[in-house]
Structures are given as C-alpha cells and as structure tokens.
Amino acid sequence: MTFNQRVSAVGRGVREKRPTINELSKALGLSKGTVSRALNDYPDISPITKQRVREKAKEMGYRALSYAQAIKTGQVCAIGLVLNLGSDNAHRPFLTNFIDGISRAVSRQNWTLTVATANGEKDELLTLRRLIEEHKVDGFILPRSKAHDPRIALLRDEGVPFVIFGRSQDLDNVSFFDIRGEAAMRESVQILARRGHTRIAFVNGGDEYNYSYLREEGFRQGMQLSGLTVDENLMLSGGITKAAGQRLGEALLSQSEPPTAIVCALDIAALGIYRAAAERGFEVGKDLAVIGYDGLPESEFASPPLTTFSVDMRYSGEQLATLLLRQINGEKPEDLRKLVNAQLIKRLSHQGK
C-alpha cells in the first residue's frame, strides 16, 4: 500500500492491516520461532540473523503487538529508570544524552522506556516497589550506585532484573556498566607529578556513592606510583556542588602550605575551586593546577578551560539498556558486566607550575 493509499484508508476510517509474524517469517524463509527469538535478542541467534530479521521487519512495517506479547510471555516490553532528584543535581546535565542512549537501545528491540522521578532514597524505593507491583516494567536501570545500595537488595529479593550504572560493595548476582574513574584519578596524579607537583590535593564526591571509594583509591595509587606521600590534610570529600567545591577549595588554599595542584572527582567541584582560587589570588593554570572528571559542557568554557576526563553518557545509556535486555532474555547477571575508560581532554587548567 502506498503512502497516499494509507492516507486515503485512514480518511475513510479503514484500519491498515498489520503484517503478521507468519508473513515476516515467510518473507525471510525462517521459522516463526527463529524470527521471534531474533527480534527479542536471544543469545542463541547469530548477530547476522538478528540484523537481517530487524531490517526485514522494518521494511515490512512489522511491530509486535505489546499486549499480545505481554499475555504470551508475561512481559510488558518496558524497562524502568527511576531518577532520584532529591539529593543534588550533579547528574542532571547528563540526563538528555543518557536517556537518549537508553531509548535508542530499547527502541531497536521495539521496547519502551518508563521514566519516573523520586525525591530522596525512601521515595525512590517506594517508586521502585510500586512499578514492580503494578508490573509496569520488566527490569530496571539503576543510576548512581551507592556503596551499600538498598535498591539492589530490593530488586534482588523481588527477583526483578536490573543493571547498575557503577559498581557497589556487593556485586553478588549483579550486572553493571561502569567507567574506570579510578584509572582517571591515577592518571591525573601522574600528569601533575610529571609537571613537578608534589603537594597534590584530592577533592572527592559524596561518601555514600561507590565511585568515591574507587576514585580515592585511584588517587592514592597515582601518588604511590609517582613516589609521592599522601598528605591526609589535603584529602577532602563532599564536593558534589559548585558551592561545596568552593568551600573545600577555600579550606585547601587557606592552609599554611597550600597545594599546588588539585584533582577533583567531579567537574562541578573543580568549577567551585576556580571561584575559591580567584578569591584568594590564585590563578588556575598558572599558580594552581586543577583536573576534573565528567566532561561537563560548561567546563570547556571555564577560564581557563578545565582539563577533565569525559564520559560518553549516550553510549553509557545504550550499554546499560543492552545489558538489561540481555538479562531479561535469560543471560546471567554476573556474565553481563562491562568497564570502559573515560577520555582525557587536555585543556589549560592542569598547566600550573
């Protein structure tokens, strides 16, 4: 049926006939079961066959009827993402790309993404439980993993598939995708040490998040590999906003022997340190070297532009969704783990000394 014919049919109140899976399998010369498993990304179907089936389905305009599939498989073909907006806004600049990446991955499988928001940890757990009880989703992506994460315990007890963005202290039967932030912190120290810095400070994020422990470990490793001694007075945490970064920067720069370089677990803290440096007469990139992590868009426009490690949030979203869909389709969580590196973006802020 041509486009004009479809428009005409709609105008006459005629509902266009949808191609069936039997018609799709006949066009491909494959069994109905093979086509179904290919569309649902089962691991026993080759990538070439999956691609061939998806292309033919797109060409024919085939889409599985969600309600029919739910009755047959017990699945609603949706994954859930609950965003906790009650603590701080450090992750909000990344949400557009992150959600876009998830949406792209689920759309390729004709699934949908259900997004809900919560204010605080208690509300987040209640929202997860409500979505489970109402069977609104088949699994969850858990952003911003905590060292001891109650969401993991809840979903594991309920037998609901999930994947975490990050790692946790408890990884038993857990799938995750994460960026090696610890490697970035280690490299940051080594960059600064090669430029002659010996008094290097570290401003960490929130203690409740697991990344903070990993990034501190990476910082300490970098100091050790560079033959430097860690000064515990130069180790501060809580830099999850610009205001907090400014406060921590002031505490460091007011010391009788201030650091000549600062490594930050988050760009947002580094931008706050810029303010503290200006107030105390330090010029970032000359008197003080600063390196961040995240790749916040505004870090490029700081003065001087911030040297940082960039995280591809769209790619991260795609990977998390892909791992979750594979788990929902039967793969073991412990076999669905992936670590990648952040990308160093050298600008001008690390060139002090």
Order of alpha helices (4+ residues) and beta strands (2+ residues): alpha-alpha-alpha-alpha-alpha-beta-alpha-beta-alpha-beta-alpha-beta-beta-alpha-beta-alpha-beta-alpha-beta-alpha-beta-beta-alpha-beta-beta
